[in-house]
């Protein structure tokens, strides 16, 4: 299993609930091995298996959770 890490700029986060919402949403996708969310830096770093999930699906999950990806 080859893994990749990608950092997404996330707009609209204001509290730890936002951090948890993004971690839960993205973490529910298949192939996700790690989700780190930096509230102050407005970013999410996701480690995933590109054979199981693509970046578009990750972005869609963040948007579905109510946030914007820059």
PQR file of N, CA, C, O and H, with PARSE charges and radii, in Angstrom:
ATOM      1  N   UNK A   1       0.846  -1.184   0.000 -0.4000 1.5000
ATOM      2  CA  UNK A   1       0.000   0.000   0.000 -0.0000 2.0000
ATOM      3  C   UNK A   1       0.886   1.241   0.000  0.5500 1.7000
ATOM      4  O   UNK A   1       1.581   1.518   0.977 -0.5500 1.4000
ATOM      5  N   UNK A   2       0.856   1.965  -1.078 -0.4000 1.5000
ATOM      6  CA  UNK A   2       1.587   3.233  -1.160 -0.0000 2.0000
ATOM      7  C   UNK A   2       0.684   4.331  -0.619  0.5500 1.7000
ATOM      8  O   UNK A   2      -0.486   4.425  -0.987 -0.5500 1.4000
ATOM      9  H   UNK A   2       0.292   1.739  -1.872  0.4000 1.0000
ATOM     10  N   UNK A   3       1.233   5.152   0.251 -0.4000 1.5000
ATOM     11  CA  UNK A   3       0.426   6.239   0.803 -0.0000 2.0000
ATOM     12  C   UNK A   3       0.980   7.580   0.355  0.5500 1.7000
ATOM     13  O   UNK A   3       2.165   7.722   0.055 -0.5500 1.4000
ATOM     14  H   UNK A   3       2.184   5.075   0.550  0.4000 1.0000
ATOM     15  N   UNK A   4       0.093   8.551   0.321 -0.4000 1.5000
ATOM     16  CA  UNK A   4       0.452   9.924  -0.007 -0.0000 2.0000
ATOM     17  C   UNK A   4      -0.067  10.825   1.098  0.5500 1.7000
ATOM     18  O   UNK A   4      -1.030  10.489   1.787 -0.5500 1.4000
ATOM     19  H   UNK A   4      -0.870   8.436   0.565  0.4000 1.0000
ATOM     20  N   UNK A   5       0.575  11.966   1.259 -0.4000 1.5000
ATOM     21  CA  UNK A   5       0.072  12.990   2.173 -0.0000 2.0000
ATOM     22  C   UNK A   5      -0.183  14.246   1.370  0.5500 1.7000
ATOM     23  O   UNK A   5       0.616  14.625   0.514 -0.5500 1.4000
ATOM     24  H   UNK A   5       1.358  12.238   0.699  0.4000 1.0000
ATOM     25  N   UNK A   6      -1.296  14.885   1.651 -0.4000 1.5000
ATOM     26  CA  UNK A   6      -1.641  16.121   0.962 -0.0000 2.0000
ATOM     27  C   UNK A   6      -2.202  17.089   1.989  0.5500 1.7000
ATOM     28  O   UNK A   6      -2.935  16.701   2.899 -0.5500 1.4000
ATOM     29  H   UNK A   6      -1.945  14.578   2.346  0.4000 1.0000
ATOM     30  N   UNK A   7      -1.842  18.367   1.825 -0.4000 1.5000
ATOM     31  CA  UNK A   7      -2.342  19.405   2.715 -0.0000 2.0000
ATOM     32  C   UNK A   7      -3.381  20.232   1.977  0.5500 1.7000
ATOM     33  O   UNK A   7      -3.153  20.684   0.855 -0.5500 1.4000
ATOM     34  H   UNK A   7      -1.247  18.683   1.086  0.4000 1.0000
ATOM     35  N   UNK A   8      -4.522  20.424   2.622 -0.4000 1.5000
ATOM     36  CA  UNK A   8      -5.627  21.199   2.062 -0.0000 2.0000
ATOM     37  C   UNK A   8      -5.812  22.461   2.898  0.5500 1.7000
ATOM     38  O   UNK A   8      -5.827  22.391   4.127 -0.5500 1.4000
ATOM     39  H   UNK A   8      -4.707  20.057   3.533  0.4000 1.0000
ATOM     40  N   UNK A   9      -5.953  23.609   2.246 -0.4000 1.5000
ATOM     41  CA  UNK A   9      -6.279  24.856   2.939 -0.0000 2.0000
ATOM     42  C   UNK A   9      -7.781  24.856   3.170  0.5500 1.7000
ATOM     43  O   UNK A   9      -8.556  24.747   2.220 -0.5500 1.4000
ATOM     44  H   UNK A   9      -5.941  23.666   1.247  0.4000 1.0000
ATOM     45  N   UNK A  10      -8.198  24.978   4.420 -0.4000 1.5000
ATOM     46  CA  UNK A  10      -9.611  24.881   4.777 -0.0000 2.0000
ATOM     47  C   UNK A  10     -10.085  26.202   5.378  0.5500 1.7000
ATOM     48  O   UNK A  10      -9.509  26.699   6.346 -0.5500 1.4000
ATOM     49  H   UNK A  10      -7.568  25.067   5.192  0.4000 1.0000
ATOM     50  N   UNK A  11     -11.133  26.757   4.795 -0.4000 1.5000
ATOM     51  CA  UNK A  11     -11.719  28.008   5.286 -0.0000 2.0000
ATOM     52  C   UNK A  11     -13.013  27.713   6.029  0.5500 1.7000
ATOM     53  O   UNK A  11     -13.740  26.783   5.681 -0.5500 1.4000
ATOM     54  H   UNK A  11     -11.601  26.354   4.009  0.4000 1.0000
ATOM     55  N   UNK A  12     -13.296  28.506   7.049 -0.4000 1.5000
ATOM     56  CA  UNK A  12     -14.564  28.396   7.756 -0.0000 2.0000
ATOM     57  C   UNK A  12     -14.480  27.708   9.107  0.5500 1.7000
ATOM     58  O   UNK A  12     -15.490  27.590   9.800 -0.5500 1.4000
ATOM     59  H   UNK A  12     -12.705  29.261   7.332  0.4000 1.0000
ATOM     60  N   UNK A  13     -13.288  27.249   9.496 -0.4000 1.5000
ATOM     61  CA  UNK A  13     -13.141  26.625  10.812 -0.0000 2.0000
ATOM     62  C   UNK A  13     -13.009  27.711  11.876  0.5500 1.7000
ATOM     63  O   UNK A  13     -12.318  28.710  11.673 -0.5500 1.4000
ATOM     64  H   UNK A  13     -12.467  27.345   8.933  0.4000 1.0000
ATOM     65  N   UNK A  14     -13.687  27.504  13.026 -0.4000 1.5000
ATOM     66  CA  UNK A  14     -13.598  28.509  14.083 -0.0000 2.0000
ATOM     67  C   UNK A  14     -13.370  27.922  15.474  0.5500 1.7000
ATOM     68  O   UNK A  14     -13.099  28.661  16.420 -0.5500 1.4000
ATOM     69  H   UNK A  14     -14.248  26.692  13.191  0.4000 1.0000
ATOM     70  N   UNK A  15     -13.477  26.594  15.606 -0.4000 1.5000
ATOM     71  CA  UNK A  15     -13.359  26.003  16.944 -0.0000 2.0000
ATOM     72  C   UNK A  15     -12.953  24.533  16.837  0.5500 1.7000
ATOM     73  O   UNK A  15     -12.795  23.993  15.742 -0.5500 1.4000
ATOM     74  H   UNK A  15     -13.698  25.994  14.837  0.4000 1.0000
ATOM     75  N   UNK A  16     -12.789  23.905  17.990 -0.4000 1.5000
ATOM     76  CA  UNK A  16     -12.400  22.498  18.010 -0.0000 2.0000
ATOM     77  C   UNK A  16     -13.503  21.583  17.473  0.5500 1.7000
ATOM     78  O   UNK A  16     -13.219  20.486  16.993 -0.5500 1.4000
ATOM     79  H   UNK A  16     -12.917  24.343  18.879  0.4000 1.0000
ATOM     80  N   UNK A  17     -14.748  22.027  17.551 -0.4000 1.5000
ATOM     81  CA  UNK A  17     -15.837  21.247  16.946 -0.0000 2.0000
ATOM     82  C   UNK A  17     -15.607  21.133  15.438  0.5500 1.7000
ATOM     83  O   UNK A  17     -15.833  20.076  14.850 -0.5500 1.4000
ATOM     84  H   UNK A  17     -14.979  22.919  17.940  0.4000 1.0000
ATOM     85  N   UNK A  18     -15.159  22.220  14.821 -0.4000 1.5000
ATOM     86  CA  UNK A  18     -14.874  22.213  13.382 -0.0000 2.0000
ATOM     87  C   UNK A  18     -13.767  21.202  13.069  0.5500 1.7000
ATOM     88  O   UNK A  18     -13.860  20.440  12.107 -0.5500 1.4000
ATOM     89  H   UNK A  18     -14.976  23.079  15.299  0.4000 1.0000
ATOM     90  N   UNK A  19     -12.729  21.210  13.890 -0.4000 1.5000
ATOM     91  CA  UNK A  19     -11.616  20.272  13.713 -0.0000 2.0000
ATOM     92  C   UNK A  19     -12.139  18.834  13.778  0.5500 1.7000
ATOM     93  O   UNK A  19     -11.814  18.011  12.923 -0.5500 1.4000
ATOM     94  H   UNK A  19     -12.654  21.829  14.672  0.4000 1.0000
ATOM     95  N   UNK A  20     -12.938  18.544  14.783 -0.4000 1.5000
ATOM     96  CA  UNK A  20     -13.493  17.196  14.960 -0.0000 2.0000
ATOM     97  C   UNK A  20     -14.393  16.812  13.780  0.5500 1.7000
ATOM     98  O   UNK A  20     -14.352  15.675  13.311 -0.5500 1.4000
ATOM     99  H   UNK A  20     -13.202  19.213  15.478  0.4000 1.0000
ATOM    100  N   UNK A  21     -15.200  17.759  13.307 -0.4000 1.5000
ATOM    101  CA  UNK A  21     -16.112  17.483  12.189 -0.0000 2.0000
ATOM    102  C   UNK A  21     -15.335  17.087  10.934  0.5500 1.7000
ATOM    103  O   UNK A  21     -15.723  16.158  10.226 -0.5500 1.4000
ATOM    104  H   UNK A  21     -15.233  18.682  13.688  0.4000 1.0000
ATOM    105  N   UNK A  22     -14.249  17.789  10.665 -0.4000 1.5000
ATOM    106  CA  UNK A  22     -13.441  17.479   9.482 -0.0000 2.0000
ATOM    107  C   UNK A  22     -12.739  16.136   9.654  0.5500 1.7000
ATOM    108  O   UNK A  22     -12.727  15.321   8.731 -0.5500 1.4000
ATOM    109  H   UNK A  22     -13.934  18.544  11.240  0.4000 1.0000
ATOM    110  N   UNK A  23     -12.156  15.898  10.826 -0.4000 1.5000
ATOM    111  CA  UNK A  23     -11.484  14.617  11.072 -0.0000 2.0000
ATOM    112  C   UNK A  23     -12.454  13.448  10.909  0.5500 1.7000
ATOM    113  O   UNK A  23     -12.110  12.429  10.312 -0.5500 1.4000
ATOM    114  H   UNK A  23     -12.166  16.560  11.576  0.4000 1.0000
ATOM    115  N   UNK A  24     -13.653  13.598  11.435 -0.4000 1.5000
ATOM    116  CA  UNK A  24     -14.652  12.532  11.354 -0.0000 2.0000
ATOM    117  C   UNK A  24     -15.111  12.311   9.914  0.5500 1.7000
ATOM    118  O   UNK A  24     -15.200  11.172   9.456 -0.5500 1.4000
ATOM    119  H   UNK A  24     -13.933  14.426  11.920  0.4000 1.0000
ATOM    120  N   UNK A  25     -15.400  13.397   9.205 -0.4000 1.5000
ATOM    121  CA  UNK A  25     -15.890  13.288   7.827 -0.0000 2.0000
ATOM    122  C   UNK A  25     -14.845  12.654   6.914  0.5500 1.7000
ATOM    123  O   UNK A  25     -15.135  11.692   6.202 -0.5500 1.4000
ATOM    124  H   UNK A  25     -15.327  14.322   9.577  0.4000 1.0000
ATOM    125  N   UNK A  26     -13.638  13.193   6.938 -0.4000 1.5000
ATOM    126  CA  UNK A  26     -12.582  12.678   6.057 -0.0000 2.0000
ATOM    127  C   UNK A  26     -12.165  11.275   6.498  0.5500 1.7000
ATOM    128  O   UNK A  26     -11.913  10.408   5.661 -0.5500 1.4000
ATOM    129  H   UNK A  26     -13.402  13.974   7.517  0.4000 1.0000
ATOM    130  N   UNK A  27     -12.093  11.056   7.795 -0.4000 1.5000
ATOM    131  CA  UNK A  27     -11.695   9.749   8.317 -0.0000 2.0000
ATOM    132  C   UNK A  27     -12.655   8.628   7.974  0.5500 1.7000
ATOM    133  O   UNK A  27     -12.291   7.454   8.055 -0.5500 1.4000
ATOM    134  H   UNK A  27     -12.298  11.760   8.475  0.4000 1.0000
ATOM    135  N   UNK A  28     -13.878   8.971   7.592 -0.4000 1.5000
ATOM    136  CA  UNK A  28     -14.867   7.947   7.229 -0.0000 2.0000
ATOM    137  C   UNK A  28     -14.642   7.376   5.832  0.5500 1.7000
ATOM    138  O   UNK A  28     -15.227   6.353   5.477 -0.5500 1.4000
ATOM    139  H   UNK A  28     -14.174   9.924   7.526  0.4000 1.0000
ATOM    140  N   UNK A  29     -13.802   8.028   5.044 -0.4000 1.5000
ATOM    141  CA  UNK A  29     -13.523   7.547   3.688 -0.0000 2.0000
ATOM    142  C   UNK A  29     -12.603   6.326   3.729  0.5500 1.7000
ATOM    143  O   UNK A  29     -11.759   6.220   4.618 -0.5500 1.4000
ATOM    144  H   UNK A  29     -13.327   8.860   5.333  0.4000 1.0000
ATOM    145  N   UNK A  30     -12.757   5.406   2.779 -0.4000 1.5000
ATOM    146  CA  UNK A  30     -11.838   4.262   2.716 -0.0000 2.0000
ATOM    147  C   UNK A  30     -10.447   4.736   2.312  0.5500 1.7000
ATOM    148  O   UNK A  30     -10.312   5.671   1.522 -0.5500 1.4000
ATOM    149  H   UNK A  30     -13.443   5.492   2.057  0.4000 1.0000
ATOM    150  N   UNK A  31      -9.426   4.103   2.845 -0.4000 1.5000
ATOM    151  CA  UNK A  31      -8.058   4.421   2.451 -0.0000 2.0000
ATOM    152  C   UNK A  31      -7.414   5.566   3.207  0.5500 1.7000
ATOM    153  O   UNK A  31      -6.260   5.902   2.940 -0.5500 1.4000
ATOM    154  H   UNK A  31      -9.536   3.344   3.486  0.4000 1.0000
ATOM    155  N   UNK A  32      -8.131   6.176   4.149 -0.4000 1.5000
ATOM    156  CA  UNK A  32      -7.566   7.276   4.930 -0.0000 2.0000
ATOM    157  C   UNK A  32      -6.830   6.683   6.124  0.5500 1.7000
ATOM    158  O   UNK A  32      -7.411   5.919   6.893 -0.5500 1.4000
ATOM    159  H   UNK A  32      -9.068   5.902   4.366  0.4000 1.0000
ATOM    160  N   UNK A  33      -5.548   7.031   6.284 -0.4000 1.5000
ATOM    161  CA  UNK A  33      -4.805   6.496   7.421 -0.0000 2.0000
ATOM    162  C   UNK A  33      -4.543   7.538   8.500  0.5500 1.7000
ATOM    163  O   UNK A  33      -4.290   7.183   9.651 -0.5500 1.4000
ATOM    164  H   UNK A  33      -5.076   7.651   5.659  0.4000 1.0000
ATOM    165  N   UNK A  34      -4.602   8.833   8.141 -0.4000 1.5000
ATOM    166  CA  UNK A  34      -4.343   9.874   9.140 -0.0000 2.0000
ATOM    167  C   UNK A  34      -4.951  11.192   8.684  0.5500 1.7000
ATOM    168  O   UNK A  34      -4.878  11.550   7.509 -0.5500 1.4000
ATOM    169  H   UNK A  34      -4.808   9.121   7.206  0.4000 1.0000
ATOM    170  N   UNK A  35      -5.553  11.911   9.632 -0.4000 1.5000
ATOM    171  CA  UNK A  35      -6.095  13.245   9.362 -0.0000 2.0000
ATOM    172  C   UNK A  35      -5.642  14.157  10.496  0.5500 1.7000
ATOM    173  O   UNK A  35      -6.013  13.948  11.651 -0.5500 1.4000
ATOM    174  H   UNK A  35      -5.612  11.620  10.587  0.4000 1.0000
ATOM    175  N   UNK A  36      -4.849  15.157  10.171 -0.4000 1.5000
ATOM    176  CA  UNK A  36      -4.403  16.151  11.146 -0.0000 2.0000
ATOM    177  C   UNK A  36      -4.973  17.493  10.717  0.5500 1.7000
ATOM    178  O   UNK A  36      -4.774  17.913   9.577 -0.5500 1.4000
ATOM    179  H   UNK A  36      -4.547  15.326   9.232  0.4000 1.0000
ATOM    180  N   UNK A  37      -5.681  18.170  11.616 -0.4000 1.5000
ATOM    181  CA  UNK A  37      -6.297  19.454  11.295 -0.0000 2.0000
ATOM    182  C   UNK A  37      -5.678  20.534  12.172  0.5500 1.7000
ATOM    183  O   UNK A  37      -5.638  20.405  13.396 -0.5500 1.4000
ATOM    184  H   UNK A  37      -5.842  17.829  12.542  0.4000 1.0000
ATOM    185  N   UNK A  38      -5.198  21.598  11.538 -0.4000 1.5000
ATOM    186  CA  UNK A  38      -4.587  22.740  12.226 -0.0000 2.0000
ATOM    187  C   UNK A  38      -5.568  23.908  12.169  0.5500 1.7000
ATOM    188  O   UNK A  38      -5.707  24.563  11.136 -0.5500 1.4000
ATOM    189  H   UNK A  38      -5.231  21.703  10.544  0.4000 1.0000
ATOM    190  N   UNK A  39      -6.244  24.160  13.284 -0.4000 1.5000
ATOM    191  CA  UNK A  39      -7.257  25.214  13.346 -0.0000 2.0000
ATOM    192  C   UNK A  39      -6.661  26.582  13.051  0.5500 1.7000
ATOM    193  O   UNK A  39      -7.196  27.320  12.224 -0.5500 1.4000
ATOM    194  H   UNK A  39      -6.131  23.628  14.123  0.4000 1.0000
ATOM    195  N   UNK A  40      -5.564  26.933  13.710 -0.4000 1.5000
ATOM    196  CA  UNK A  40      -4.954  28.254  13.534 -0.0000 2.0000
ATOM    197  C   UNK A  40      -4.349  28.417  12.136  0.5500 1.7000
ATOM    198  O   UNK A  40      -4.406  29.499  11.553 -0.5500 1.4000
ATOM    199  H   UNK A  40      -5.129  26.334  14.382  0.4000 1.0000
ATOM    200  N   UNK A  41      -3.775  27.343  11.609 -0.4000 1.5000
ATOM    201  CA  UNK A  41      -3.170  27.389  10.282 -0.0000 2.0000
ATOM    202  C   UNK A  41      -4.172  27.212   9.154  0.5500 1.7000
ATOM    203  O   UNK A  41      -3.828  27.350   7.980 -0.5500 1.4000
ATOM    204  H   UNK A  41      -3.728  26.464  12.084  0.4000 1.0000
ATOM    205  N   UNK A  42      -5.420  26.903   9.514 -0.4000 1.5000
ATOM    206  CA  UNK A  42      -6.497  26.700   8.541 -0.0000 2.0000
ATOM    207  C   UNK A  42      -6.132  25.655   7.491  0.5500 1.7000
ATOM    208  O   UNK A  42      -6.273  25.884   6.290 -0.5500 1.4000
ATOM    209  H   UNK A  42      -5.700  26.791  10.467  0.4000 1.0000
ATOM    210  N   UNK A  43      -5.657  24.499   7.971 -0.4000 1.5000
ATOM    211  CA  UNK A  43      -5.285  23.461   7.014 -0.0000 2.0000
ATOM    212  C   UNK A  43      -5.539  22.075   7.586  0.5500 1.7000
ATOM    213  O   UNK A  43      -5.608  21.875   8.799 -0.5500 1.4000
ATOM    214  H   UNK A  43      -5.542  24.313   8.947  0.4000 1.0000
ATOM    215  N   UNK A  44      -5.674  21.142   6.679 -0.4000 1.5000
ATOM    216  CA  UNK A  44      -5.836  19.737   7.038 -0.0000 2.0000
ATOM    217  C   UNK A  44      -4.818  18.932   6.247  0.5500 1.7000
ATOM    218  O   UNK A  44      -4.741  19.044   5.023 -0.5500 1.4000
ATOM    219  H   UNK A  44      -5.619  21.305   5.694  0.4000 1.0000
ATOM    220  N   UNK A  45      -4.042  18.125   6.947 -0.4000 1.5000
ATOM    221  CA  UNK A  45      -3.092  17.242   6.279 -0.0000 2.0000
ATOM    222  C   UNK A  45      -3.658  15.829   6.342  0.5500 1.7000
ATOM    223  O   UNK A  45      -3.953  15.307   7.417 -0.5500 1.4000
ATOM    224  H   UNK A  45      -4.105  18.034   7.941  0.4000 1.0000
ATOM    225  N   UNK A  46      -3.800  15.229   5.176 -0.4000 1.5000
ATOM    226  CA  UNK A  46      -4.440  13.918   5.080 -0.0000 2.0000
ATOM    227  C   UNK A  46      -3.455  12.925   4.470  0.5500 1.7000
ATOM    228  O   UNK A  46      -2.857  13.188   3.427 -0.5500 1.4000
ATOM    229  H   UNK A  46      -3.560  15.654   4.303  0.4000 1.0000
ATOM    230  N   UNK A  47      -3.297  11.789   5.129 -0.4000 1.5000
ATOM    231  CA  UNK A  47      -2.476  10.699   4.612 -0.0000 2.0000
ATOM    232  C   UNK A  47      -3.440   9.611   4.148  0.5500 1.7000
ATOM    233  O   UNK A  47      -4.316   9.176   4.896 -0.5500 1.4000
ATOM    234  H   UNK A  47      -3.783  11.575   5.976  0.4000 1.0000
ATOM    235  N   UNK A  48      -3.260   9.182   2.898 -0.4000 1.5000
ATOM    236  CA  UNK A  48      -4.239   8.272   2.297 -0.0000 2.0000
ATOM    237  C   UNK A  48      -3.600   7.360   1.265  0.5500 1.7000
ATOM    238  O   UNK A  48      -2.489   7.602   0.792 -0.5500 1.4000
ATOM    239  H   UNK A  48      -2.548   9.535   2.291  0.4000 1.0000
ATOM    240  N   UNK A  49      -4.330   6.306   0.930 -0.4000 1.5000
ATOM    241  CA  UNK A  49      -3.929   5.366  -0.109 -0.0000 2.0000
ATOM    242  C   UNK A  49      -4.627   5.789  -1.405  0.5500 1.7000
ATOM    243  O   UNK A  49      -5.845   5.650  -1.514 -0.5500 1.4000
ATOM    244  H   UNK A  49      -5.232   6.109   1.314  0.4000 1.0000
ATOM    245  N   UNK A  50      -3.876   6.303  -2.391 -0.4000 1.5000
ATOM    246  CA  UNK A  50      -4.501   6.782  -3.623 -0.0000 2.0000
ATOM    247  C   UNK A  50      -5.171   5.681  -4.447  0.5500 1.7000
ATOM    248  O   UNK A  50      -5.932   5.982  -5.367 -0.5500 1.4000
ATOM    249  H   UNK A  50      -2.887   6.415  -2.303  0.4000 1.0000
ATOM    250  N   UNK A  51      -4.905   4.432  -4.135 -0.4000 1.5000
ATOM    251  CA  UNK A  51      -5.590   3.335  -4.821 -0.0000 2.0000
ATOM    252  C   UNK A  51      -7.023   3.176  -4.307  0.5500 1.7000
ATOM    253  O   UNK A  51      -7.858   2.556  -4.965 -0.5500 1.4000
ATOM    254  H   UNK A  51      -4.287   4.188  -3.388  0.4000 1.0000
ATOM    255  N   UNK A  52      -7.304   3.741  -3.123 -0.4000 1.5000
ATOM    256  CA  UNK A  52      -8.633   3.600  -2.528 -0.0000 2.0000
ATOM    257  C   UNK A  52      -9.450   4.884  -2.522  0.5500 1.7000
ATOM    258  O   UNK A  52     -10.680   4.831  -2.520 -0.5500 1.4000
ATOM    259  H   UNK A  52      -6.625   4.245  -2.588  0.4000 1.0000
ATOM    260  N   UNK A  53      -8.791   6.030  -2.519 -0.4000 1.5000
ATOM    261  CA  UNK A  53      -9.506   7.308  -2.451 -0.0000 2.0000
ATOM    262  C   UNK A  53      -8.697   8.375  -3.189  0.5500 1.7000
ATOM    263  O   UNK A  53      -7.466   8.348  -3.171 -0.5500 1.4000
ATOM    264  H   UNK A  53      -7.792   6.074  -2.521  0.4000 1.0000
ATOM    265  N   UNK A  54      -9.389   9.310  -3.836 -0.4000 1.5000
ATOM    266  CA  UNK A  54      -8.684  10.381  -4.539 -0.0000 2.0000
ATOM    267  C   UNK A  54      -8.896  11.713  -3.818  0.5500 1.7000
ATOM    268  O   UNK A  54      -9.744  11.837  -2.934 -0.5500 1.4000
ATOM    269  H   UNK A  54     -10.388   9.331  -3.850  0.4000 1.0000
ATOM    270  N   UNK A  55      -8.101  12.699  -4.223 -0.4000 1.5000
ATOM    271  CA  UNK A  55      -8.180  14.003  -3.555 -0.0000 2.0000
ATOM    272  C   UNK A  55      -9.546  14.654  -3.757  0.5500 1.7000
ATOM    273  O   UNK A  55     -10.016  15.373  -2.876 -0.5500 1.4000
ATOM    274  H   UNK A  55      -7.412  12.598  -4.941  0.4000 1.0000
ATOM    275  N   UNK A  56     -10.181  14.420  -4.881 -0.4000 1.5000
ATOM    276  CA  UNK A  56     -11.508  14.995  -5.115 -0.0000 2.0000
ATOM    277  C   UNK A  56     -12.507  14.519  -4.064  0.5500 1.7000
ATOM    278  O   UNK A  56     -13.311  15.307  -3.566 -0.5500 1.4000
ATOM    279  H   UNK A  56      -9.799  13.835  -5.596  0.4000 1.0000
ATOM    280  N   UNK A  57     -12.456  13.240  -3.732 -0.4000 1.5000
ATOM    281  CA  UNK A  57     -13.358  12.691  -2.713 -0.0000 2.0000
ATOM    282  C   UNK A  57     -13.083  13.304  -1.341  0.5500 1.7000
ATOM    283  O   UNK A  57     -14.011  13.554  -0.571 -0.5500 1.4000
ATOM    284  H   UNK A  57     -11.803  12.601  -4.136  0.4000 1.0000
ATOM    285  N   UNK A  58     -11.819  13.542  -1.041 -0.4000 1.5000
ATOM    286  CA  UNK A  58     -11.452  14.167   0.236 -0.0000 2.0000
ATOM    287  C   UNK A  58     -12.004  15.589   0.288  0.5500 1.7000
ATOM    288  O   UNK A  58     -12.589  15.998   1.291 -0.5500 1.4000
ATOM    289  H   UNK A  58     -11.065  13.340  -1.666  0.4000 1.0000
ATOM    290  N   UNK A  59     -11.815  16.336  -0.791 -0.4000 1.5000
ATOM    291  CA  UNK A  59     -12.331  17.707  -0.858 -0.0000 2.0000
ATOM    292  C   UNK A  59     -13.851  17.712  -0.719  0.5500 1.7000
ATOM    293  O   UNK A  59     -14.407  18.542   0.000 -0.5500 1.4000
ATOM    294  H   UNK A  59     -11.339  16.004  -1.605  0.4000 1.0000
ATOM    295  N   UNK A  60     -14.521  16.793  -1.402 -0.4000 1.5000
ATOM    296  CA  UNK A  60     -15.988  16.715  -1.316 -0.0000 2.0000
ATOM    297  C   UNK A  60     -16.450  16.472   0.116  0.5500 1.7000
ATOM    298  O   UNK A  60     -17.450  17.051   0.542 -0.5500 1.4000
ATOM    299  H   UNK A  60     -14.070  16.118  -1.986  0.4000 1.0000
ATOM    300  N   UNK A  61     -15.748  15.630   0.867 -0.4000 1.5000
ATOM    301  CA  UNK A  61     -16.119  15.360   2.261 -0.0000 2.0000
ATOM    302  C   UNK A  61     -15.959  16.612   3.122  0.5500 1.7000
ATOM    303  O   UNK A  61     -16.794  16.887   3.985 -0.5500 1.4000
ATOM    304  H   UNK A  61     -14.937  15.159   0.521  0.4000 1.0000
ATOM    305  N   UNK A  62     -14.891  17.368   2.887 -0.4000 1.5000
ATOM    306  CA  UNK A  62     -14.677  18.603   3.648 -0.0000 2.0000
ATOM    307  C   UNK A  62     -15.796  19.597   3.346  0.5500 1.7000
ATOM    308  O   UNK A  62     -16.322  20.240   4.254 -0.5500 1.4000
ATOM    309  H   UNK A  62     -14.214  17.145   2.187  0.4000 1.0000
ATOM    310  N   UNK A  63     -16.157  19.721   2.076 -0.4000 1.5000
ATOM    311  CA  UNK A  63     -17.232  20.636   1.668 -0.0000 2.0000
ATOM    312  C   UNK A  63     -18.575  20.170   2.242  0.5500 1.7000
ATOM    313  O   UNK A  63     -19.356  20.988   2.727 -0.5500 1.4000
ATOM    314  H   UNK A  63     -15.730  19.199   1.337  0.4000 1.0000
ATOM    315  N   UNK A  64     -18.845  18.866   2.189 -0.4000 1.5000
ATOM    316  CA  UNK A  64     -20.088  18.324   2.757 -0.0000 2.0000
ATOM    317  C   UNK A  64     -20.197  18.615   4.255  0.5500 1.7000
ATOM    318  O   UNK A  64     -21.298  18.759   4.785 -0.5500 1.4000
ATOM    319  H   UNK A  64     -18.210  18.201   1.795  0.4000 1.0000
ATOM    320  N   UNK A  65     -19.049  18.701   4.931 -0.4000 1.5000
ATOM    321  CA  UNK A  65     -19.039  18.992   6.371 -0.0000 2.0000
ATOM    322  C   UNK A  65     -19.289  20.477   6.647  0.5500 1.7000
ATOM    323  O   UNK A  65     -19.451  20.879   7.799 -0.5500 1.4000
ATOM    324  H   UNK A  65     -18.155  18.585   4.500  0.4000 1.0000
ATOM    325  N   UNK A  66     -19.319  21.294   5.579 -0.4000 1.5000
ATOM    326  CA  UNK A  66     -19.664  22.703   5.740 -0.0000 2.0000
ATOM    327  C   UNK A  66     -18.508  23.677   5.648  0.5500 1.7000
ATOM    328  O   UNK A  66     -18.628  24.823   6.081 -0.5500 1.4000
ATOM    329  H   UNK A  66     -19.188  20.968   4.643  0.4000 1.0000
ATOM    330  N   UNK A  67     -17.386  23.239   5.090 -0.4000 1.5000
ATOM    331  CA  UNK A  67     -16.201  24.092   5.008 -0.0000 2.0000
ATOM    332  C   UNK A  67     -15.777  24.261   3.554  0.5500 1.7000
ATOM    333  O   UNK A  67     -16.206  23.511   2.677 -0.5500 1.4000
ATOM    334  H   UNK A  67     -17.288  22.308   4.738  0.4000 1.0000
ATOM    335  N   UNK A  68     -14.937  25.250   3.314 -0.4000 1.5000
ATOM    336  CA  UNK A  68     -14.451  25.512   1.960 -0.0000 2.0000
ATOM    337  C   UNK A  68     -12.994  25.099   1.855  0.5500 1.7000
ATOM    338  O   UNK A  68     -12.218  25.270   2.796 -0.5500 1.4000
ATOM    339  H   UNK A  68     -14.588  25.859   4.026  0.4000 1.0000
ATOM    340  N   UNK A  69     -12.632  24.556   0.708 -0.4000 1.5000
ATOM    341  CA  UNK A  69     -11.242  24.211   0.436 -0.0000 2.0000
ATOM    342  C   UNK A  69     -10.712  25.226  -0.558  0.5500 1.7000
ATOM    343  O   UNK A  69     -11.234  25.365  -1.665 -0.5500 1.4000
ATOM    344  H   UNK A  69     -13.262  24.416  -0.055  0.4000 1.0000
ATOM    345  N   UNK A  70      -9.662  25.938  -0.149 -0.4000 1.5000
ATOM    346  CA  UNK A  70      -9.093  26.994  -1.001 -0.0000 2.0000
ATOM    347  C   UNK A  70      -8.170  26.390  -2.043  0.5500 1.7000
ATOM    348  O   UNK A  70      -7.595  27.117  -2.854 -0.5500 1.4000
ATOM    349  H   UNK A  70      -9.238  25.826   0.750  0.4000 1.0000
TER
END
